[in-house]
Each structure stands twice: as C-alpha cells, then as structure tokens.
Amino acid sequence: MIGDILNKTRKSQGLTAQQMADYLSINLRSYRAYESNDRQPSLQMLIKIANKLNVTTDYLLNRTHELNSGNEI
C-alpha cells in the first residue's frame, strides 16, 4: 500500500515524518495517517509528496519500480 512505500522512501532519503509534514503544511498526525494507511492523500498532496521525494506518483502508487521519470518539472 502507499503508506508502506511512502515510509520506506522517506526513510531511505533520511527525512523525518516531521520534515515531511512541515513541507506539506500539515500536522504530523495527518502525515502519519498516510504512512499507516489510515488516510489516503489527495491527488494534489500525492504530487507534492512525489516532488519532495523525487519519485513519480506511479512509484508511490506501486505502479512502477522506477523511482523517477528523469524529466524535470
């Protein structure tokens, strides 16, 4: 599920859950709900998360194993 991938990817990049929450302008509890699969991020939030982690939304949705498309936005 997205939460597992999100947690693994965030940790592999050395980011804390608090840093992610701050970047997304949400509280820590809301961010942790994404990682625990209690809540799904909106499309806009998913895009912001992917941008911060430098991965594709498809990667976060487990639709591909490629981290990024190689295209800069």
PQR file with spaces between the fields and no chain letter, atoms N, CA, C, O and H, PARSE charges and radii, in Angstrom:
ATOM       1  N    MET     1       0.837   -1.186    0.000 -0.4000 1.5000
ATOM       2  CA   MET     1       0.000    0.000    0.000 -0.0000 2.0000
ATOM       3  C    MET     1       0.876    1.241    0.000  0.5500 1.7000
ATOM       4  O    MET     1       2.075    1.176    0.271 -0.5500 1.4000
ATOM       5  N    ILE     2       0.267    2.349   -0.303 -0.4000 1.5000
ATOM       6  CA   ILE     2       1.012    3.602   -0.445 -0.0000 2.0000
ATOM       7  C    ILE     2       1.764    3.972    0.829  0.5500 1.7000
ATOM       8  O    ILE     2       2.879    4.490    0.752 -0.5500 1.4000
ATOM       9  H    ILE     2      -0.707    2.402   -0.523  0.4000 1.0000
ATOM      10  N    GLY     3       1.189    3.722    1.980 -0.4000 1.5000
ATOM      11  CA   GLY     3       1.834    4.082    3.238 -0.0000 2.0000
ATOM      12  C    GLY     3       3.164    3.386    3.444  0.5500 1.7000
ATOM      13  O    GLY     3       4.126    3.994    3.913 -0.5500 1.4000
ATOM      14  H    GLY     3       0.284    3.302    2.043  0.4000 1.0000
ATOM      15  N    ASP     4       3.217    2.122    3.095 -0.4000 1.5000
ATOM      16  CA   ASP     4       4.457    1.360    3.232 -0.0000 2.0000
ATOM      17  C    ASP     4       5.545    1.902    2.312  0.5500 1.7000
ATOM      18  O    ASP     4       6.698    2.041    2.718 -0.5500 1.4000
ATOM      19  H    ASP     4       2.436    1.628    2.713  0.4000 1.0000
ATOM      20  N    ILE     5       5.172    2.204    1.078 -0.4000 1.5000
ATOM      21  CA   ILE     5       6.126    2.743    0.110 -0.0000 2.0000
ATOM      22  C    ILE     5       6.569    4.140    0.548  0.5500 1.7000
ATOM      23  O    ILE     5       7.750    4.479    0.470 -0.5500 1.4000
ATOM      24  H    ILE     5       4.235    2.090    0.748  0.4000 1.0000
ATOM      25  N    LEU     6       5.629    4.929    1.001 -0.4000 1.5000
ATOM      26  CA   LEU     6       5.938    6.278    1.459 -0.0000 2.0000
ATOM      27  C    LEU     6       6.912    6.246    2.632  0.5500 1.7000
ATOM      28  O    LEU     6       7.887    6.999    2.653 -0.5500 1.4000
ATOM      29  H    LEU     6       4.670    4.654    1.065  0.4000 1.0000
ATOM      30  N    ASN     7       6.656    5.392    3.589 -0.4000 1.5000
ATOM      31  CA   ASN     7       7.518    5.271    4.763 -0.0000 2.0000
ATOM      32  C    ASN     7       8.925    4.840    4.368  0.5500 1.7000
ATOM      33  O    ASN     7       9.910    5.440    4.800 -0.5500 1.4000
ATOM      34  H    ASN     7       5.865    4.781    3.571  0.4000 1.0000
ATOM      35  N    LYS     8       9.014    3.817    3.561 -0.4000 1.5000
ATOM      36  CA   LYS     8      10.317    3.289    3.124 -0.0000 2.0000
ATOM      37  C    LYS     8      11.109    4.337    2.332  0.5500 1.7000
ATOM      38  O    LYS     8      12.306    4.517    2.554 -0.5500 1.4000
ATOM      39  H    LYS     8       8.215    3.330    3.209  0.4000 1.0000
ATOM      40  N    THR     9      10.440    5.017    1.420 -0.4000 1.5000
ATOM      41  CA   THR     9      11.109    6.007    0.578 -0.0000 2.0000
ATOM      42  C    THR     9      11.574    7.204    1.406  0.5500 1.7000
ATOM      43  O    THR     9      12.696    7.681    1.235 -0.5500 1.4000
ATOM      44  H    THR     9       9.467    4.871    1.239  0.4000 1.0000
ATOM      45  N    ARG    10      10.726    7.681    2.289 -0.4000 1.5000
ATOM      46  CA   ARG    10      11.094    8.811    3.152 -0.0000 2.0000
ATOM      47  C    ARG    10      12.320    8.468    3.976  0.5500 1.7000
ATOM      48  O    ARG    10      13.270    9.248    4.034 -0.5500 1.4000
ATOM      49  H    ARG    10       9.815    7.294    2.428  0.4000 1.0000
ATOM      50  N    LYS    11      12.307    7.316    4.609 -0.4000 1.5000
ATOM      51  CA   LYS    11      13.418    6.912    5.456 -0.0000 2.0000
ATOM      52  C    LYS    11      14.702    6.722    4.653  0.5500 1.7000
ATOM      53  O    LYS    11      15.786    7.058    5.130 -0.5500 1.4000
ATOM      54  H    LYS    11      11.535    6.682    4.563  0.4000 1.0000
ATOM      55  N    SER    12      14.589    6.189    3.445 -0.4000 1.5000
ATOM      56  CA   SER    12      15.781    5.968    2.618 -0.0000 2.0000
ATOM      57  C    SER    12      16.443    7.279    2.227  0.5500 1.7000
ATOM      58  O    SER    12      17.626    7.311    1.890 -0.5500 1.4000
ATOM      59  H    SER    12      13.708    5.916    3.058  0.4000 1.0000
ATOM      60  N    GLN    13      15.671    8.363    2.274 -0.4000 1.5000
ATOM      61  CA   GLN    13      16.215    9.673    1.932 -0.0000 2.0000
ATOM      62  C    GLN    13      16.611   10.475    3.167  0.5500 1.7000
ATOM      63  O    GLN    13      17.002   11.638    3.065 -0.5500 1.4000
ATOM      64  H    GLN    13      14.710    8.337    2.547  0.4000 1.0000
ATOM      65  N    GLY    14      16.505    9.847    4.328 -0.4000 1.5000
ATOM      66  CA   GLY    14      16.934   10.497    5.559 -0.0000 2.0000
ATOM      67  C    GLY    14      16.024   11.606    6.044  0.5500 1.7000
ATOM      68  O    GLY    14      16.461   12.496    6.774 -0.5500 1.4000
ATOM      69  H    GLY    14      16.187    8.902    4.411  0.4000 1.0000
ATOM      70  N    LEU    15      14.771   11.562    5.649 -0.4000 1.5000
ATOM      71  CA   LEU    15      13.812   12.574    6.081 -0.0000 2.0000
ATOM      72  C    LEU    15      12.977   12.059    7.239  0.5500 1.7000
ATOM      73  O    LEU    15      12.648   10.874    7.298 -0.5500 1.4000
ATOM      74  H    LEU    15      14.416   10.839    5.056  0.4000 1.0000
ATOM      75  N    THR    16      12.637   12.943    8.151 -0.4000 1.5000
ATOM      76  CA   THR    16      11.758   12.573    9.251 -0.0000 2.0000
ATOM      77  C    THR    16      10.305   12.810    8.841  0.5500 1.7000
ATOM      78  O    THR    16      10.019   13.545    7.897 -0.5500 1.4000
ATOM      79  H    THR    16      12.904   13.905    8.103  0.4000 1.0000
ATOM      80  N    ALA    17       9.413   12.177    9.565 -0.4000 1.5000
ATOM      81  CA   ALA    17       7.989   12.396    9.321 -0.0000 2.0000
ATOM      82  C    ALA    17       7.634   13.860    9.576  0.5500 1.7000
ATOM      83  O    ALA    17       6.790   14.426    8.881 -0.5500 1.4000
ATOM      84  H    ALA    17       9.646   11.580   10.332  0.4000 1.0000
ATOM      85  N    GLN    18       8.272   14.467   10.563 -0.4000 1.5000
ATOM      86  CA   GLN    18       8.014   15.881   10.854 -0.0000 2.0000
ATOM      87  C    GLN    18       8.461   16.770    9.697  0.5500 1.7000
ATOM      88  O    GLN    18       7.768   17.729    9.358 -0.5500 1.4000
ATOM      89  H    GLN    18       8.958   14.007   11.128  0.4000 1.0000
ATOM      90  N    GLN    19       9.591   16.473    9.094 -0.4000 1.5000
ATOM      91  CA   GLN    19      10.055   17.251    7.945 -0.0000 2.0000
ATOM      92  C    GLN    19       9.064   17.151    6.787  0.5500 1.7000
ATOM      93  O    GLN    19       8.788   18.141    6.109 -0.5500 1.4000
ATOM      94  H    GLN    19      10.155   15.694    9.369  0.4000 1.0000
ATOM      95  N    MET    20       8.540   15.965    6.569 -0.4000 1.5000
ATOM      96  CA   MET    20       7.548   15.800    5.506 -0.0000 2.0000
ATOM      97  C    MET    20       6.286   16.579    5.822  0.5500 1.7000
ATOM      98  O    MET    20       5.746   17.273    4.960 -0.5500 1.4000
ATOM      99  H    MET    20       8.764   15.161    7.120  0.4000 1.0000
ATOM     100  N    ALA    21       5.814   16.468    7.051 -0.4000 1.5000
ATOM     101  CA   ALA    21       4.610   17.194    7.450 -0.0000 2.0000
ATOM     102  C    ALA    21       4.805   18.695    7.279  0.5500 1.7000
ATOM     103  O    ALA    21       3.918   19.390    6.783 -0.5500 1.4000
ATOM     104  H    ALA    21       6.252   15.904    7.752  0.4000 1.0000
ATOM     105  N    ASP    22       5.958   19.190    7.688 -0.4000 1.5000
ATOM     106  CA   ASP    22       6.247   20.626    7.543 -0.0000 2.0000
ATOM     107  C    ASP    22       6.245   21.033    6.074  0.5500 1.7000
ATOM     108  O    ASP    22       5.664   22.057    5.716 -0.5500 1.4000
ATOM     109  H    ASP    22       6.679   18.626    8.091  0.4000 1.0000
ATOM     110  N    TYR    23       6.886   20.246    5.228 -0.4000 1.5000
ATOM     111  CA   TYR    23       6.946   20.540    3.796 -0.0000 2.0000
ATOM     112  C    TYR    23       5.539   20.577    3.191  0.5500 1.7000
ATOM     113  O    TYR    23       5.241   21.412    2.338 -0.5500 1.4000
ATOM     114  H    TYR    23       7.359   19.414    5.518  0.4000 1.0000
ATOM     115  N    LEU    24       4.685   19.662    3.646 -0.4000 1.5000
ATOM     116  CA   LEU    24       3.333   19.557    3.104 -0.0000 2.0000
ATOM     117  C    LEU    24       2.354   20.517    3.773  0.5500 1.7000
ATOM     118  O    LEU    24       1.192   20.595    3.376 -0.5500 1.4000
ATOM     119  H    LEU    24       4.928   18.984    4.340  0.4000 1.0000
ATOM     120  N    SER    25       2.817   21.246    4.785 -0.4000 1.5000
ATOM     121  CA   SER    25       1.978   22.189    5.542 -0.0000 2.0000
ATOM     122  C    SER    25       0.786   21.500    6.193  0.5500 1.7000
ATOM     123  O    SER    25      -0.334   22.009    6.176 -0.5500 1.4000
ATOM     124  H    SER    25       3.761   21.182    5.107  0.4000 1.0000
ATOM     125  N    ILE    26       1.056   20.322    6.771 -0.4000 1.5000
ATOM     126  CA   ILE    26       0.034   19.597    7.523 -0.0000 2.0000
ATOM     127  C    ILE    26       0.636   19.213    8.869  0.5500 1.7000
ATOM     128  O    ILE    26       1.851   19.286    9.056 -0.5500 1.4000
ATOM     129  H    ILE    26       1.966   19.908    6.785  0.4000 1.0000
ATOM     130  N    ASN    27      -0.214   18.805    9.800 -0.4000 1.5000
ATOM     131  CA   ASN    27       0.343   18.408   11.092 -0.0000 2.0000
ATOM     132  C    ASN    27       0.889   16.982   11.019  0.5500 1.7000
ATOM     133  O    ASN    27       0.545   16.211   10.122 -0.5500 1.4000
ATOM     134  H    ASN    27      -1.200   18.746    9.648  0.4000 1.0000
ATOM     135  N    LEU    28       1.736   16.656   11.971 -0.4000 1.5000
ATOM     136  CA   LEU    28       2.407   15.359   11.985 -0.0000 2.0000
ATOM     137  C    LEU    28       1.407   14.209   12.038  0.5500 1.7000
ATOM     138  O    LEU    28       1.600   13.185   11.381 -0.5500 1.4000
ATOM     139  H    LEU    28       2.015   17.282   12.699  0.4000 1.0000
ATOM     140  N    ARG    29       0.365   14.372   12.799 -0.4000 1.5000
ATOM     141  CA   ARG    29      -0.646   13.313   12.918 -0.0000 2.0000
ATOM     142  C    ARG    29      -1.275   12.983   11.558  0.5500 1.7000
ATOM     143  O    ARG    29      -1.487   11.814   11.236 -0.5500 1.4000
ATOM     144  H    ARG    29       0.209   15.204   13.332  0.4000 1.0000
ATOM     145  N    SER    30      -1.567   14.009   10.774 -0.4000 1.5000
ATOM     146  CA   SER    30      -2.139   13.799    9.444 -0.0000 2.0000
ATOM     147  C    SER    30      -1.154   13.080    8.535  0.5500 1.7000
ATOM     148  O    SER    30      -1.535   12.182    7.783 -0.5500 1.4000
ATOM     149  H    SER    30      -1.394   14.958   11.036  0.4000 1.0000
ATOM     150  N    TYR    31       0.109   13.474    8.604 -0.4000 1.5000
ATOM     151  CA   TYR    31       1.107   12.810    7.775 -0.0000 2.0000
ATOM     152  C    TYR    31       1.261   11.343    8.175  0.5500 1.7000
ATOM     153  O    TYR    31       1.318   10.461    7.318 -0.5500 1.4000
ATOM     154  H    TYR    31       0.418   14.203    9.214  0.4000 1.0000
ATOM     155  N    ARG    32       1.325   11.095    9.455 -0.4000 1.5000
ATOM     156  CA   ARG    32       1.472    9.709    9.924 -0.0000 2.0000
ATOM     157  C    ARG    32       0.285    8.843    9.493  0.5500 1.7000
ATOM     158  O    ARG    32       0.435    7.638    9.291 -0.5500 1.4000
ATOM     159  H    ARG    32       1.277   11.811   10.152  0.4000 1.0000
ATOM     160  N    ALA    33      -0.878    9.448    9.354 -0.4000 1.5000
ATOM     161  CA   ALA    33      -2.057    8.707    8.881 -0.0000 2.0000
ATOM     162  C    ALA    33      -1.840    8.207    7.452  0.5500 1.7000
ATOM     163  O    ALA    33      -2.341    7.142    7.091 -0.5500 1.4000
ATOM     164  H    ALA    33      -1.001   10.427    9.517  0.4000 1.0000
ATOM     165  N    TYR    34      -1.099    8.964    6.635 -0.4000 1.5000
ATOM     166  CA   TYR    34      -0.768    8.500    5.287 -0.0000 2.0000
ATOM     167  C    TYR    34       0.126    7.261    5.366  0.5500 1.7000
ATOM     168  O    TYR    34      -0.115    6.267    4.682 -0.5500 1.4000
ATOM     169  H    TYR    34      -0.693    9.830    6.928  0.4000 1.0000
ATOM     170  N    GLU    35       1.149    7.332    6.199 -0.4000 1.5000
ATOM     171  CA   GLU    35       2.103    6.222    6.286 -0.0000 2.0000
ATOM     172  C    GLU    35       1.518    4.975    6.948  0.5500 1.7000
ATOM     173  O    GLU    35       1.997    3.866    6.715 -0.5500 1.4000
ATOM     174  H    GLU    35       1.345    8.139    6.755  0.4000 1.0000
ATOM     175  N    SER    36       0.500    5.151    7.760 -0.4000 1.5000
ATOM     176  CA   SER    36      -0.115    3.992    8.412 -0.0000 2.0000
ATOM     177  C    SER    36      -1.328    3.473    7.627  0.5500 1.7000
ATOM     178  O    SER    36      -2.032    2.568    8.076 -0.5500 1.4000
ATOM     179  H    SER    36       0.111    6.053    7.949  0.4000 1.0000
ATOM     180  N    ASN    37      -1.556    4.061    6.452 -0.4000 1.5000
ATOM     181  CA   ASN    37      -2.668    3.670    5.577 -0.0000 2.0000
ATOM     182  C    ASN    37      -4.039    3.907    6.193  0.5500 1.7000
ATOM     183  O    ASN    37      -5.020    3.278    5.795 -0.5500 1.4000
ATOM     184  H    ASN    37      -0.984    4.796    6.088  0.4000 1.0000
ATOM     185  N    ASP    38      -4.109    4.818    7.171 -0.4000 1.5000
ATOM     186  CA   ASP    38      -5.397    5.175    7.748 -0.0000 2.0000
ATOM     187  C    ASP    38      -6.107    6.241    6.916  0.5500 1.7000
ATOM     188  O    ASP    38      -7.316    6.444    7.032 -0.5500 1.4000
ATOM     189  H    ASP    38      -3.312    5.329    7.495  0.4000 1.0000
ATOM     190  N    ARG    39      -5.325    6.914    6.076 -0.4000 1.5000
ATOM     191  CA   ARG    39      -5.857    8.007    5.262 -0.0000 2.0000
ATOM     192  C    ARG    39      -5.073    8.044    3.953  0.5500 1.7000
ATOM     193  O    ARG    39      -3.870    7.782    3.941 -0.5500 1.4000
ATOM     194  H    ARG    39      -4.344    6.749    5.982  0.4000 1.0000
ATOM     195  N    GLN    40      -5.750    8.368    2.854 -0.4000 1.5000
ATOM     196  CA   GLN    40      -5.099    8.458    1.555 -0.0000 2.0000
ATOM     197  C    GLN    40      -4.913    9.928    1.185  0.5500 1.7000
ATOM     198  O    GLN    40      -5.830   10.731    1.357 -0.5500 1.4000
ATOM     199  H    GLN    40      -6.727    8.580    2.864  0.4000 1.0000
ATOM     200  N    PRO    41      -3.734   10.283    0.677 -0.5600 1.5000
ATOM     201  CA   PRO    41      -3.521   11.683    0.277  0.2800 2.0000
ATOM     202  C    PRO    41      -4.342   12.029   -0.960  0.5500 1.7000
ATOM     203  O    PRO    41      -4.610   11.172   -1.803 -0.5500 1.4000
ATOM     204  N    SER    42      -4.732   13.283   -1.055 -0.4000 1.5000
ATOM     205  CA   SER    42      -5.419   13.762   -2.254 -0.0000 2.0000
ATOM     206  C    SER    42      -4.438   13.738   -3.421  0.5500 1.7000
ATOM     207  O    SER    42      -3.235   13.571   -3.217 -0.5500 1.4000
ATOM     208  H    SER    42      -4.514   13.979   -0.370  0.4000 1.0000
ATOM     209  N    LEU    43      -4.932   13.902   -4.615 -0.4000 1.5000
ATOM     210  CA   LEU    43      -4.072   13.930   -5.791 -0.0000 2.0000
ATOM     211  C    LEU    43      -3.035   15.050   -5.681  0.5500 1.7000
ATOM     212  O    LEU    43      -1.858   14.840   -5.974 -0.5500 1.4000
ATOM     213  H    LEU    43      -5.908   14.038   -4.781  0.4000 1.0000
ATOM     214  N    GLN    44      -3.469   16.226   -5.262 -0.4000 1.5000
ATOM     215  CA   GLN    44      -2.548   17.353   -5.122 -0.0000 2.0000
ATOM     216  C    GLN    44      -1.472   17.051   -4.081  0.5500 1.7000
ATOM     217  O    GLN    44      -0.304   17.386   -4.280 -0.5500 1.4000
ATOM     218  H    GLN    44      -4.425   16.396   -5.024  0.4000 1.0000
ATOM     219  N    MET    45      -1.855   16.428   -2.988 -0.4000 1.5000
ATOM     220  CA   MET    45      -0.906   16.080   -1.936 -0.0000 2.0000
ATOM     221  C    MET    45       0.048   14.993   -2.424  0.5500 1.7000
ATOM     222  O    MET    45       1.240   15.035   -2.121 -0.5500 1.4000
ATOM     223  H    MET    45      -2.804   16.156   -2.826  0.4000 1.0000
ATOM     224  N    LEU    46      -0.461   14.030   -3.170 -0.4000 1.5000
ATOM     225  CA   LEU    46       0.376   12.965   -3.714 -0.0000 2.0000
ATOM     226  C    LEU    46       1.458   13.546   -4.626  0.5500 1.7000
ATOM     227  O    LEU    46       2.605   13.102   -4.594 -0.5500 1.4000
ATOM     228  H    LEU    46      -1.429   13.995   -3.416  0.4000 1.0000
ATOM     229  N    ILE    47       1.098   14.517   -5.419 -0.4000 1.5000
ATOM     230  CA   ILE    47       2.060   15.177   -6.312 -0.0000 2.0000
ATOM     231  C    ILE    47       3.127   15.903   -5.501  0.5500 1.7000
ATOM     232  O    ILE    47       4.312   15.823   -5.825 -0.5500 1.4000
ATOM     233  H    ILE    47       0.166   14.878   -5.445  0.4000 1.0000
ATOM     234  N    LYS    48       2.719   16.609   -4.455 -0.4000 1.5000
ATOM     235  CA   LYS    48       3.692   17.294   -3.597 -0.0000 2.0000
ATOM     236  C    LYS    48       4.645   16.308   -2.924  0.5500 1.7000
ATOM     237  O    LYS    48       5.847   16.556   -2.832 -0.5500 1.4000
ATOM     238  H    LYS    48       1.757   16.674   -4.192  0.4000 1.0000
ATOM     239  N    ILE    49       4.100   15.197   -2.461 -0.4000 1.5000
ATOM     240  CA   ILE    49       4.925   14.164   -1.819 -0.0000 2.0000
ATOM     241  C    ILE    49       5.934   13.609   -2.823  0.5500 1.7000
ATOM     242  O    ILE    49       7.118   13.473   -2.513 -0.5500 1.4000
ATOM     243  H    ILE    49       3.123   14.995   -2.536  0.4000 1.0000
ATOM     244  N    ALA    50       5.462   13.291   -4.020 -0.4000 1.5000
ATOM     245  CA   ALA    50       6.350   12.754   -5.062 -0.0000 2.0000
ATOM     246  C    ALA    50       7.451   13.752   -5.397  0.5500 1.7000
ATOM     247  O    ALA    50       8.609   13.368   -5.563 -0.5500 1.4000
ATOM     248  H    ALA    50       4.501   13.401   -4.272  0.4000 1.0000
ATOM     249  N    ASN    51       7.103   15.011   -5.494 -0.4000 1.5000
ATOM     250  CA   ASN    51       8.106   16.036   -5.793 -0.0000 2.0000
ATOM     251  C    ASN    51       9.153   16.123   -4.693  0.5500 1.7000
ATOM     252  O    ASN    51      10.347   16.205   -4.980 -0.5500 1.4000
ATOM     253  H    ASN    51       6.163   15.323   -5.359  0.4000 1.0000
ATOM     254  N    LYS    52       8.722   16.105   -3.455 -0.4000 1.5000
ATOM     255  CA   LYS    52       9.661   16.198   -2.330 -0.0000 2.0000
ATOM     256  C    LYS    52      10.595   14.989   -2.297  0.5500 1.7000
ATOM     257  O    LYS    52      11.785   15.132   -2.017 -0.5500 1.4000
ATOM     258  H    LYS    52       7.751   16.038   -3.222  0.4000 1.0000
ATOM     259  N    LEU    53      10.068   13.816   -2.579 -0.4000 1.5000
ATOM     260  CA   LEU    53      10.863   12.594   -2.524 -0.0000 2.0000
ATOM     261  C    LEU    53      11.581   12.293   -3.847  0.5500 1.7000
ATOM     262  O    LEU    53      12.332   11.324   -3.954 -0.5500 1.4000
ATOM     263  H    LEU    53       9.101   13.700   -2.806  0.4000 1.0000
ATOM     264  N    ASN    54      11.333   13.144   -4.850 -0.4000 1.5000
ATOM     265  CA   ASN    54      11.944   12.983   -6.174 -0.0000 2.0000
ATOM     266  C    ASN    54      11.649   11.609   -6.775  0.5500 1.7000
ATOM     267  O    ASN    54      12.538   10.939   -7.300 -0.5500 1.4000
ATOM     268  H    ASN    54      10.723   13.931   -4.764  0.4000 1.0000
ATOM     269  N    VAL    55      10.382   11.208   -6.685 -0.4000 1.5000
ATOM     270  CA   VAL    55       9.903    9.969   -7.288 -0.0000 2.0000
ATOM     271  C    VAL    55       8.641   10.287   -8.082  0.5500 1.7000
ATOM     272  O    VAL    55       8.088   11.380   -7.964 -0.5500 1.4000
ATOM     273  H    VAL    55       9.660   11.752   -6.259  0.4000 1.0000
ATOM     274  N    THR    56       8.191    9.338   -8.885 -0.4000 1.5000
ATOM     275  CA   THR    56       6.950    9.533   -9.628 -0.0000 2.0000
ATOM     276  C    THR    56       5.757    9.171   -8.750  0.5500 1.7000
ATOM     277  O    THR    56       5.887    8.442   -7.767 -0.5500 1.4000
ATOM     278  H    THR    56       8.640    8.450   -8.980  0.4000 1.0000
ATOM     279  N    THR    57       4.611    9.687   -9.120 -0.4000 1.5000
ATOM     280  CA   THR    57       3.391    9.285   -8.420 -0.0000 2.0000
ATOM     281  C    THR    57       3.116    7.809   -8.674  0.5500 1.7000
ATOM     282  O    THR    57       2.594    7.116   -7.801 -0.5500 1.4000
ATOM     283  H    THR    57       4.505   10.279   -9.918  0.4000 1.0000
ATOM     284  N    ASP    58       3.463    7.324   -9.860 -0.4000 1.5000
ATOM     285  CA   ASP    58       3.297    5.893  -10.149 -0.0000 2.0000
ATOM     286  C    ASP    58       4.120    5.042   -9.191  0.5500 1.7000
ATOM     287  O    ASP    58       3.671    3.978   -8.763 -0.5500 1.4000
ATOM     288  H    ASP    58       3.887    7.886  -10.569  0.4000 1.0000
ATOM     289  N    TYR    59       5.313    5.499   -8.855 -0.4000 1.5000
ATOM     290  CA   TYR    59       6.146    4.765   -7.901 -0.0000 2.0000
ATOM     291  C    TYR    59       5.452    4.698   -6.540  0.5500 1.7000
ATOM     292  O    TYR    59       5.401    3.636   -5.921 -0.5500 1.4000
ATOM     293  H    TYR    59       5.677    6.363   -9.202  0.4000 1.0000
ATOM     294  N    LEU    60       4.922    5.822   -6.079 -0.4000 1.5000
ATOM     295  CA   LEU    60       4.243    5.840   -4.782 -0.0000 2.0000
ATOM     296  C    LEU    60       2.992    4.966   -4.788  0.5500 1.7000
ATOM     297  O    LEU    60       2.622    4.391   -3.764 -0.5500 1.4000
ATOM     298  H    LEU    60       4.964    6.685   -6.582  0.4000 1.0000
ATOM     299  N    LEU    61       2.347    4.873   -5.947 -0.4000 1.5000
ATOM     300  CA   LEU    61       1.134    4.060   -6.075 -0.0000 2.0000
ATOM     301  C    LEU    61       1.447    2.608   -6.409  0.5500 1.7000
ATOM     302  O    LEU    61       0.540    1.811   -6.645 -0.5500 1.4000
ATOM     303  H    LEU    61       2.648    5.341   -6.778  0.4000 1.0000
ATOM     304  N    ASN    62       2.740    2.264   -6.427 -0.4000 1.5000
ATOM     305  CA   ASN    62       3.213    0.913   -6.703 -0.0000 2.0000
ATOM     306  C    ASN    62       2.825    0.430   -8.099  0.5500 1.7000
ATOM     307  O    ASN    62       2.538   -0.749   -8.304 -0.5500 1.4000
ATOM     308  H    ASN    62       3.477    2.912   -6.235  0.4000 1.0000
ATOM     309  N    ARG    63       2.822    1.366   -9.057 -0.4000 1.5000
ATOM     310  CA   ARG    63       2.515    1.023  -10.446 -0.0000 2.0000
ATOM     311  C    ARG    63       3.784    0.821  -11.262  0.5500 1.7000
ATOM     312  O    ARG    63       3.725    0.330  -12.389 -0.5500 1.4000
ATOM     313  H    ARG    63       3.056    2.324   -8.890  0.4000 1.0000
ATOM     314  N    THR    64       4.928    1.195  -10.704 -0.4000 1.5000
ATOM     315  CA   THR    64       6.214    1.019  -11.359 -0.0000 2.0000
ATOM     316  C    THR    64       7.289    0.931  -10.292  0.5500 1.7000
ATOM     317  O    THR    64       7.089    1.379   -9.163 -0.5500 1.4000
ATOM     318  H    THR    64       4.976    1.594   -9.789  0.4000 1.0000
ATOM     319  N    HIS    65       8.416    0.360  -10.643 -0.4000 1.5000
ATOM     320  CA   HIS    65       9.540    0.288   -9.700 -0.0000 2.0000
ATOM     321  C    HIS    65      10.585    1.339  -10.006  0.5500 1.7000
ATOM     322  O    HIS    65      11.592    1.436   -9.304 -0.5500 1.4000
ATOM     323  H    HIS    65       8.578   -0.004  -11.560  0.4000 1.0000
ATOM     324  N    GLU    66      10.355    2.148  -11.071 -0.4000 1.5000
ATOM     325  CA   GLU    66      11.264    3.243  -11.383 -0.0000 2.0000
ATOM     326  C    GLU    66      11.013    4.375  -10.423  0.5500 1.7000
ATOM     327  O    GLU    66       9.869    4.772  -10.198 -0.5500 1.4000
ATOM     328  H    GLU    66       9.538    2.070  -11.641  0.4000 1.0000
ATOM     329  N    LEU    67      12.093    4.900   -9.849 -0.4000 1.5000
ATOM     330  CA   LEU    67      11.954    5.977   -8.876 -0.0000 2.0000
ATOM     331  C    LEU    67      11.461    7.261   -9.508  0.5500 1.7000
ATOM     332  O    LEU    67      10.547    7.898   -8.984 -0.5500 1.4000
ATOM     333  H    LEU    67      13.022    4.577  -10.031  0.4000 1.0000
ATOM     334  N    ASN    68      12.058    7.655  -10.635 -0.4000 1.5000
ATOM     335  CA   ASN    68      11.610    8.879  -11.288 -0.0000 2.0000
ATOM     336  C    ASN    68      11.691    8.730  -12.782  0.5500 1.7000
ATOM     337  O    ASN    68      12.333    7.817  -13.302 -0.5500 1.4000
ATOM     338  H    ASN    68      12.801    7.138  -11.060  0.4000 1.0000
ATOM     339  N    SER    69      11.034    9.636  -13.464 -0.4000 1.5000
ATOM     340  CA   SER    69      10.932    9.559  -14.914 -0.0000 2.0000
ATOM     341  C    SER    69      12.151   10.147  -15.602  0.5500 1.7000
ATOM     342  O    SER    69      12.335    9.962  -16.805 -0.5500 1.4000
ATOM     343  H    SER    69      10.512   10.378  -13.042  0.4000 1.0000
ATOM     344  N    GLY    70      12.992   10.860  -14.847 -0.4000 1.5000
ATOM     345  CA   GLY    70      14.130   11.526  -15.452 -0.0000 2.0000
ATOM     346  C    GLY    70      13.782   12.878  -16.039  0.5500 1.7000
ATOM     347  O    GLY    70      14.666   13.593  -16.512 -0.5500 1.4000
ATOM     348  H    GLY    70      12.843   11.010  -13.869  0.4000 1.0000
ATOM     349  N    ASN    71      12.510   13.239  -16.016 -0.4000 1.5000
ATOM     350  CA   ASN    71      12.069   14.529  -16.520 -0.0000 2.0000
ATOM     351  C    ASN    71      11.976   15.521  -15.383  0.5500 1.7000
ATOM     352  O    ASN    71      11.415   15.220  -14.329 -0.5500 1.4000
ATOM     353  H    ASN    71      11.793   12.659  -15.632  0.4000 1.0000
ATOM     354  N    GLU    72      12.512   16.680  -15.589 -0.4000 1.5000
ATOM     355  CA   GLU    72      12.395   17.748  -14.596 -0.0000 2.0000
ATOM     356  C    GLU    72      11.138   18.532  -14.863  0.5500 1.7000
ATOM     357  O    GLU    72      10.771   18.754  -16.016 -0.5500 1.4000
ATOM     358  H    GLU    72      12.968   16.925  -16.445  0.4000 1.0000
ATOM     359  N    ILE    73      10.481   18.949  -13.818 -0.4000 1.5000
ATOM     360  CA   ILE    73       9.256   19.742  -13.963 -0.0000 2.0000
ATOM     361  C    ILE    73       9.605   21.201  -13.885  0.5500 1.7000
ATOM     362  O    ILE    73       8.722   22.053  -13.983 -0.5500 1.4000
ATOM     363  H    ILE    73      10.779   18.768  -12.881  0.4000 1.0000
